[in-house]
């Protein structure tokens, strides 16, 4: 399958809303607020369109979406800016074909080019673990959101990037509205 990985455009927004709603509908842990979260994040002061991507096969329909948002790890004597992956969605008919994995690689590449040291995600540790994400607690990084134990993961984008970074991961206000 020939896939195109593109920076989102405003003309993609409606398709992304449908895709995200469909992708998260069968997930028990979802409260259905993912589309609203995306809308809020796009209006935040630190939103970067280059860190929001869509995947299109040759026919132009959007089959996957991913968004990275700057977040802060605040320690006793430091603050470190990293990115949060929220959400990552693949259309139900295109799941289990590696599209989400390919999209994560593209997003991680953009994050590295933008100079971010790591990406944090709240999600399935088995799925994200296959892609190099480990428990954030391993780096003494704790989440300010109520996250089930074992679901807060992080991936350093270069060796040593998380050494001595421990602290509380703080999200933009948009995450606290849902």
C-alpha positions as CSV (number, residue, x, y, z in Angstrom):
1,X,0.0,0.0,0.0
2,X,1.4,3.4,-1.0
3,X,1.0,5.8,2.0
4,X,1.6,9.5,2.2
5,X,2.6,11.0,5.6
6,X,1.6,14.6,5.6
7,X,1.3,17.6,7.9
8,X,-2.3,18.2,8.7
9,X,-4.1,20.9,6.8
10,X,-7.3,22.7,7.9
11,X,-9.2,20.9,5.1
12,X,-8.4,17.6,6.8
13,X,-10.0,18.5,10.2
14,X,-13.5,17.0,9.5
15,X,-12.1,13.7,8.2
16,X,-9.8,13.5,11.3
17,X,-12.7,14.1,13.6
18,X,-14.6,11.2,12.1
19,X,-11.5,8.9,12.1
20,X,-10.6,9.6,15.7
21,X,-14.2,9.1,16.9
22,X,-14.4,5.8,15.0
23,X,-11.0,4.6,16.2
24,X,-11.7,5.3,19.9
25,X,-15.4,4.2,19.9
26,X,-14.6,0.5,20.7
27,X,-12.0,1.2,23.4
28,X,-13.3,0.7,26.9
29,X,-10.9,3.2,28.4
30,X,-12.1,6.0,26.1
31,X,-14.6,8.5,27.4
32,X,-15.2,9.9,23.8
33,X,-13.4,13.2,24.4
34,X,-10.5,12.6,22.0
35,X,-11.9,14.8,19.2
36,X,-12.7,17.7,21.7
37,X,-9.1,17.4,23.1
38,X,-7.7,17.7,19.6
39,X,-9.7,20.9,19.0
40,X,-8.5,22.4,22.3
41,X,-4.9,21.5,21.6
42,X,-5.0,23.2,18.2
43,X,-6.0,26.4,19.8
44,X,-3.3,26.3,22.5
45,X,-0.4,28.8,22.3
46,X,2.2,26.1,21.7
47,X,0.4,24.1,19.1
48,X,2.8,23.2,16.2
49,X,1.0,22.1,13.0
50,X,4.2,20.3,11.9
51,X,3.7,17.9,14.8
52,X,0.2,16.9,13.7
53,X,0.2,14.4,10.9
54,X,-2.2,12.4,8.8
55,X,-1.7,9.3,6.7
56,X,-3.3,9.0,3.3
57,X,-3.2,6.1,0.9
58,X,-3.2,6.8,-2.9
59,X,-6.9,7.7,-2.9
60,X,-6.6,10.6,-0.5
61,X,-8.8,9.4,2.3
62,X,-7.2,9.9,5.8
63,X,-6.6,6.5,7.5
64,X,-4.5,7.6,10.5
65,X,-3.8,10.7,12.6
66,X,-1.2,11.6,15.3
67,X,-0.6,14.7,17.3
68,X,2.4,15.7,19.5
69,X,2.0,18.4,22.0
70,X,4.7,20.1,24.1
71,X,4.5,19.2,27.8
72,X,6.9,20.0,30.7
73,X,8.7,17.8,33.2
74,X,9.2,19.9,36.3
75,X,11.8,18.7,38.7
76,X,13.2,20.3,41.9
77,X,15.9,22.3,40.0
78,X,14.9,22.1,36.3
79,X,12.2,22.0,33.7
80,X,12.5,20.0,30.6
81,X,10.2,20.3,27.5
82,X,9.2,17.0,25.9
83,X,6.2,16.0,23.8
84,X,3.1,14.0,24.5
85,X,1.5,11.8,21.9
86,X,-2.2,12.3,22.2
87,X,-4.0,10.9,20.4
88,X,-2.7,8.4,17.8
89,X,-5.6,6.9,15.8
90,X,-5.9,4.5,12.9
91,X,-9.2,3.9,11.1
92,X,-10.7,0.5,12.1
93,X,-10.4,-1.0,8.6
94,X,-6.7,-0.1,8.5
95,X,-5.6,-1.3,11.9
96,X,-3.1,-4.1,12.4
97,X,-1.3,-3.3,9.2
98,X,1.6,-1.3,10.7
99,X,0.3,2.1,9.8
100,X,0.2,3.4,13.4
101,X,3.8,2.2,13.8
102,X,4.9,3.9,10.7
103,X,3.2,7.1,11.8
104,X,4.9,7.0,15.2
105,X,8.3,6.7,13.4
106,X,7.4,9.8,11.3
107,X,6.3,11.7,14.4
108,X,9.4,10.7,16.3
109,X,11.6,11.9,13.4
110,X,9.9,15.3,13.4
111,X,10.2,15.5,17.2
112,X,14.0,14.9,16.9
113,X,14.3,17.5,14.2
114,X,12.5,20.0,16.4
115,X,15.0,19.3,19.2
116,X,12.8,17.5,21.7
117,X,14.5,14.9,23.8
118,X,11.6,12.5,24.5
119,X,8.0,11.6,23.8
120,X,5.5,10.7,26.6
121,X,2.3,8.7,26.0
122,X,-0.5,7.3,28.1
123,X,-1.5,4.0,26.6
124,X,-1.1,0.2,26.3
125,X,2.4,-0.7,27.5
126,X,2.4,-3.8,25.3
127,X,1.8,-1.9,22.1
128,X,4.0,1.1,22.9
129,X,6.7,-1.1,24.5
130,X,7.3,-2.8,21.1
131,X,8.2,0.7,19.9
132,X,10.8,1.5,22.6
133,X,8.5,3.2,25.1
134,X,9.2,2.3,28.7
135,X,7.6,3.1,32.0
136,X,8.0,6.8,32.9
137,X,8.5,5.8,36.5
138,X,11.8,4.1,35.5
139,X,13.1,7.7,35.1
140,X,11.3,9.0,38.2
141,X,8.8,10.8,35.9
142,X,5.3,11.0,37.4
143,X,2.1,12.1,35.8
144,X,-0.1,14.9,37.0
145,X,-3.1,13.3,35.4
146,X,-4.9,10.2,37.0
147,X,-3.3,7.5,34.9
148,X,-3.6,3.8,35.7
149,X,-0.3,2.3,36.9
150,X,1.8,1.0,34.0
151,X,0.1,3.2,31.3
152,X,2.4,6.2,31.5
153,X,5.3,5.6,29.1
154,X,8.1,7.6,27.7
155,X,10.8,7.2,25.0
156,X,14.1,9.0,24.8
157,X,14.8,10.2,21.3
158,X,18.6,10.1,21.9
159,X,20.7,8.2,24.3
160,X,20.9,9.8,27.8
161,X,18.2,12.3,27.0
162,X,16.2,11.4,30.2
163,X,19.2,11.1,32.6
164,X,18.5,13.4,35.6
165,X,15.2,14.6,34.2
166,X,12.8,13.1,36.9
167,X,9.9,15.1,38.1
168,X,6.2,15.7,37.4
169,X,4.9,15.7,33.8
170,X,2.6,18.7,33.5
171,X,0.1,19.0,30.6
172,X,-1.4,22.1,29.0
173,X,-4.8,23.2,30.3
174,X,-6.6,21.5,27.4
175,X,-5.8,18.1,28.9
176,X,-7.5,19.1,32.2
177,X,-10.9,19.9,30.6
178,X,-11.8,16.3,29.9
